[in-house]
Each structure stands twice: as C-alpha cells, then as structure tokens.
Amino acid sequence: FPRRRSSHLFSLIGDEVSRIDRLTEQLLDLAAPRKYQAQNIELHPILWTSLELVAAKATDKRVKFLNDFKASPDLVVTDASATKQVLLNLCFNAIQAVETMDGERWIKVSTRNVVKGVEVMVEDSGPGISPEIRPRLFQPFQSTKSSGFGLGLAICSDILTGLDATIAVDPSEPGRGATFRIVFPCPA
C-alpha cells in the first residue's frame, strides 16, 4: 500500500511539473512573443495540416469535425507556424467546450473571401461564451474552463495582431456555441 501511494504521488508531481512547464512557456510567449515572418502563402494547406493534428483528439472525444473551405483564392499574408498555433489553440478550446455536451458535438472550420482578406471561422456546438467574460476574452488569465490558465486566446490575439490579422468572437445566441472569426490580409 505505501508503495502504491508513493507511485501515485510521483505521478501527481509529474503532472504538476508538466502543468507548470506549460504555464511558464505560455507566460514567456505572452511576455516576449516570438518573431514571425509574414509571407504570401496559400491558407487551405495550412488549415488541412492543422486539422489533421487535431482529428485524433476529436475522434477520441467523439467530436465531429466539419469543414467548408470556400475561399478562392486562398492566398494570404501570414506566417504558417503562427497560423497553425492559432488554429490549434482554437480547435483544442472548442473540443474542450463540446466534449461534455449531450447531443451532437461538432466543430466546423470554414473559410470565405472578405474585403481585403480571407476569413477563417471556427464554430462549435458548445455552450458558447458567457456575456460576463466576453469583454475580457482576449486578455491574459481569462478562461471559461475549469482547467487551464486563460492565456491561449491572449497569445492568439497577440500573434495575429503582429501579423496584421484580426480575431473576434460573435455575440452569443441562445442554443448556439462559440464562433471565432480570424481575418488574414491578402497580398497587396
């Protein structure tokens, strides 16, 4: 019994060290953001690669992934690595939002052309974002989840601002999950 207890304690310590490591990494990203190189790139291949990375977790949580890539052309000015980081963050947040929901659980990533850019929408069937947190959603240490640090959306906002892109969240509607909209600029 004591041996089993100590192995459980070591496991908890390992989990907490990993959690502290992730927090430190996020704080460093927020304090001294990485330098990204914006260049002309096709957006859809980056989105496909990102979704492939998320698909396994979504399947494990019985979450359906939908896509509707209508932007044509999809040439934008951004950094591929930064774009992947932002999309992965939004998709993992969406998975966490819908994984405990009853009924149909889905996440949809779509694109469309807008004036001077390409818009990427990440929608989910989750509970949505409460009006109380909405004004502070992209500030550090704001979270709608019971776990996490509330840094992900602040980091996404900083990354996108540095790339002359924008991120916003649609107003809440009863019975509808969250909808995030990113607009990447097109080449001049």
DAPEDA-V940894 format. One line per field, one symbol per residue. ss: DSSP state (H for helix, E for strand, C for the rest). phi: phi as a letter, one per 20 degrees, with the letter a starting at -180 (. if undefined). burial: # if it has 9 or more other C-alpha atoms within 8 Angstrom, else .. A space follows every 50 residues. Layout:
BEGIN
ss=???
phi=???
burial=???
END
This chain:
BEGIN
ss=CHHHHHHHHHHHHHHHHHHHHHHHHHHHHHHCCCCCCCEEEEHHHHHHHH HHHHHHHHHHCCCEEEEEECCCCCEEEECHHHHHHHHHHHHHHHHHHHCC CCCCCEEEEEEEEECCEEEEEEEECCCCCCHHHHCCCCCCCCCCCCCCCC CHHHHHHHHHHHCCCEEEECCCCCCCCCEEEEEEECCC
phi=.ffffffffffffgfffffffffffffffffcgfeddfbfbefggfffff fffegffffgeldeddbbedfbfdfcdadgffffgfffffffgffffdfd fenfdbccdccbecgmaceddddbeffndfgfegfdgeegmdbddfdodm dgfffgffffffdldccbcfgfcgmcfecdcddefegf
burial=......................#..#####..#..#...####..##..# #..##..##...###...#.#..######..###########.##.###. #...#########...#############...#...#.#..##.....## ###########.#.###....#...###########..
END
